[in-house]
Amino acid sequence: MFFGDGIRPSWRRIGQQCVCVLVLVFCLVGFGMGLSQDAIAGINDDEFDGNIFILYASNAALVPPKVNLAAAMKKEMPTLIMFYSDDSQECKQNALVLTQLQAEYRRDLNFMPMMVDAINGRRDYEPNEAQYYYNGQFVPQFVLVDASGQTILNQNGKMTFEELDNPIRDLLGLDPRTEPLVLDRPLFSPSPSADQTFFGEALRGLQDAVPEQ
């Protein structure tokens, strides 16, 4: 490189510029890695990526609950409570199950997803408050109470549709289900990560279960 008279390269300035470029590159790389982590967060991990009912069940109607436990008891309506956390793999996997149950029994059963982070551990709750039934340790936790507040089911850990469906039908006085219910995919999936993980696996499972004609 040739420089005109009186022009000399400033190695100090060049060094500063190189440092600035390197810092910018590292910032961009770090930002890209953060986006990648968000993109791969899905139903099979314990990472937070948003509300599980919106992301994995396309159901914003469940959160927050429209009717509290005391109001449901006044209406003589039983309630199914799901204590959950948005960063729990098992809670993510049960979001669609609760949505499918709501689609089946929304007229006869009150559904109450309850985020455990919002529960005040120092407060003494009453039996007509959903928080009263939280065990304080495990999620998901499912509690089914009748219209009088009597506990019909209190189960920790992930549950299948059938495991919840059977006690609900018994409580409502319905005959046992004779044919398995086909769980349809929600109308839309606002989360690409959800679509690539849980929904894809669920659809493949349903396809495998359908006998060839």
C-alpha positions in Angstrom: 0.0 0.0 0.0 1.3 3.4 -0.9 0.7 6.6 1.0 0.9 10.1 -0.2 3.3 12.7 1.2 2.5 13.5 4.7 0.1 10.6 5.2 1.2 7.8 7.5 -0.8 4.8 8.7 -1.9 5.2 12.3 -1.3 1.7 13.7 -3.0 2.7 17.0 -6.1 3.7 15.2 -6.1 0.6 13.1 -5.7 -1.5 16.2 -8.6 0.3 17.9 -10.8 -0.4 14.8 -9.8 -4.0 14.8 -10.8 -4.3 18.5 -14.1 -2.6 17.7 -14.8 -5.0 14.9 -14.0 -8.0 17.1 -16.3 -6.8 19.9 -19.1 -6.3 17.4 -18.5 -9.8 16.0 -18.6 -11.4 19.5 -21.8 -9.4 20.3 -23.5 -10.7 17.1 -22.4 -14.2 17.7 -23.7 -14.1 21.3 -27.0 -12.6 20.1 -27.3 -15.4 17.5 -26.6 -18.1 20.1 -29.3 -16.6 22.3 -31.8 -16.8 19.4 -30.8 -20.3 18.7 -31.4 -21.3 22.3 -34.9 -19.8 22.1 -35.5 -21.5 18.8 -34.7 -25.0 20.1 -36.6 -24.6 23.4 -39.5 -27.0 23.2 -41.8 -29.5 24.8 -39.0 -31.9 25.7 -37.0 -29.6 28.0 -37.4 -27.6 31.2 -36.6 -24.3 29.6 -39.0 -21.3 29.7 -40.2 -20.2 26.3 -43.6 -18.6 27.1 -47.0 -19.6 28.5 -47.4 -23.4 27.9 -51.2 -23.2 27.1 -50.7 -20.6 24.3 -47.5 -22.2 22.9 -48.3 -25.9 23.1 -52.1 -26.0 23.0 -53.0 -22.8 21.1 -55.4 -22.0 23.9 -55.4 -18.6 25.5 -58.8 -19.1 26.9 -57.5 -21.2 29.9 -55.3 -18.5 31.3 -56.1 -16.8 33.5 -59.1 -19.0 34.7 -62.4 -17.3 34.1 -64.1 -18.8 37.2 -62.5 -19.3 40.6 -63.1 -22.2 42.8 -65.5 -20.5 45.2 -67.7 -19.3 42.3 -67.7 -22.8 40.8 -68.8 -24.2 44.1 -71.7 -21.7 44.2 -72.7 -22.9 40.8 -72.4 -26.5 42.0 -69.9 -27.2 39.3 -66.9 -29.5 39.9 -63.4 -28.2 39.2 -60.2 -29.6 37.7 -57.1 -27.7 38.9 -53.8 -28.1 37.2 -50.9 -26.6 39.1 -48.2 -25.8 36.6 -45.0 -24.0 35.8 -44.1 -22.6 32.4 -40.6 -24.1 32.6 -41.6 -27.7 33.3 -41.3 -30.3 30.6 -44.2 -32.4 32.0 -46.4 -29.4 32.4 -45.8 -28.5 28.7 -46.7 -32.0 27.7 -50.0 -31.8 29.7 -51.1 -28.4 28.3 -52.7 -30.0 25.3 -54.3 -32.7 27.4 -56.0 -30.1 29.6 -57.2 -28.3 26.5 -58.7 -31.5 25.0 -60.5 -32.1 28.3 -61.8 -28.6 28.3 -63.2 -29.2 24.8 -65.0 -32.2 26.0 -66.4 -31.0 29.4 -66.4 -27.2 29.4 -70.1 -27.1 30.1 -70.0 -29.4 33.1 -66.5 -28.9 34.6 -64.6 -25.8 35.6 -60.9 -25.8 34.5 -58.4 -23.9 36.6 -54.7 -23.9 35.5 -52.9 -22.4 38.4 -49.3 -21.1 38.0 -47.4 -22.0 41.2 -45.2 -19.0 41.0 -48.3 -16.9 41.8 -49.0 -18.8 45.0 -48.1 -17.1 48.3 -46.6 -19.8 50.4 -47.0 -17.8 53.6 -50.7 -17.3 53.2 -53.3 -19.6 54.7 -55.7 -20.4 52.0 -59.3 -21.7 52.5 -60.8 -24.9 51.0 -62.8 -22.8 48.6 -59.5 -21.4 47.1 -57.6 -23.5 44.5 -54.3 -22.6 46.1 -55.3 -24.5 49.2 -54.8 -27.9 47.4 -51.2 -27.3 46.2 -48.7 -29.7 47.7 -46.0 -27.0 47.5 -43.4 -29.3 45.8 -44.4 -31.0 42.5 -45.7 -29.9 39.2 -47.8 -30.7 37.4 -50.3 -31.5 40.1 -53.9 -32.4 39.2 -56.7 -31.9 41.7 -60.3 -32.8 40.9 -62.8 -31.5 43.4 -66.6 -31.9 43.4 -69.1 -29.1 43.9 -68.8 -29.3 47.7 -65.0 -29.2 47.7 -64.5 -32.9 48.3 -61.2 -34.1 46.7 -61.9 -36.8 44.1 -58.4 -37.0 42.6 -55.1 -35.6 43.8 -52.2 -36.7 41.5 -48.7 -35.5 41.0 -46.8 -35.8 37.7 -47.8 -36.0 34.1 -51.1 -37.7 33.3 -52.6 -39.0 30.1 -56.0 -38.0 28.8 -57.4 -41.3 29.8 -56.1 -41.1 33.3 -58.0 -37.8 33.8 -60.9 -38.6 31.6 -62.0 -41.7 33.6 -62.5 -40.0 37.0 -64.1 -37.0 35.4 -66.7 -39.2 33.6 -67.3 -41.1 36.9 -67.8 -37.8 38.8 -70.2 -36.5 36.1 -72.2 -39.8 36.1 -71.2 -40.6 32.5 -70.6 -44.1 31.2 -67.0 -45.2 30.6 -65.6 -44.3 27.2 -65.8 -47.3 24.9 -63.8 -45.9 22.1 -60.6 -43.9 22.3 -60.8 -40.2 21.6 -58.7 -38.9 18.7 -56.9 -35.9 20.0 -56.9 -33.3 17.1 -54.2 -30.8 16.5 -55.1 -27.3 17.7 -56.2 -24.8 15.0 -52.9 -23.0 14.9 -49.4 -23.1 16.5 -47.9 -19.7 17.3 -44.6 -21.4 18.3 -42.3 -22.8 15.7 -40.5 -24.8 18.3 -43.8 -26.3 19.5 -44.7 -27.1 15.9 -41.4 -28.9 15.3 -41.5 -30.9 18.5 -44.7 -31.8 20.2 -47.2 -31.3 17.5 -45.0 -33.1 15.0 -44.6 -36.1 17.3 -48.3 -36.2 18.2 -49.3 -36.2 14.5 -46.8 -38.9 13.7 -48.2 -41.0 16.6 -51.8 -40.6 15.4 -50.8 -41.5 11.8 -49.0 -44.6 13.0 -52.1 -45.6 15.0 -54.4 -45.4 12.1 -54.7 -48.8 10.3 -54.1 -48.9 6.6 -57.2 -49.3 4.5 
